[in-house]
Amino acid sequence: MEDQRSRRDECRAEPIQKVPSADDLNEAHIARLDVQGMGCTNCGTRVRTSLLALDGVVSADVDWQSGLAFVDYVPTKTNTDALIL
C-alpha cells in the first residue's frame, strides 16, 4: 500500500490553465490522439499540461481511463506530429 502511495506522489502534476486568443480559437482544428501508459488521473494531467505547453495548442482534454486525448490546435503554429510527445 505504501509503495502505491509513493508512486502516486511521484506522479503528481499540477494542472495549468491556458487562455487562447479569439483568433486561435477561430482557427483551431481538433486532433484525437490515442495515449498509452496512463495509470491515474495525475498521468492524464501530466499529458494535458505537456500538450498545453506547446505553442499553437488551444486546449486539451485527456481521459486517462480511455487513453484518449482531444486537442484543439492551430495548424499554422503546430501540427499533429508535434502533438505526439
Buried (B, 14 or more C-beta within 10 A) or exposed (E): EEEEEEEBEEBEBEEEEBEBEEEBEEBBEEBEBEBEEBEBBBBBBBBBBBBBEBEBBBBBEBBBEEBBBEBBBBEEBBBEEBBEE
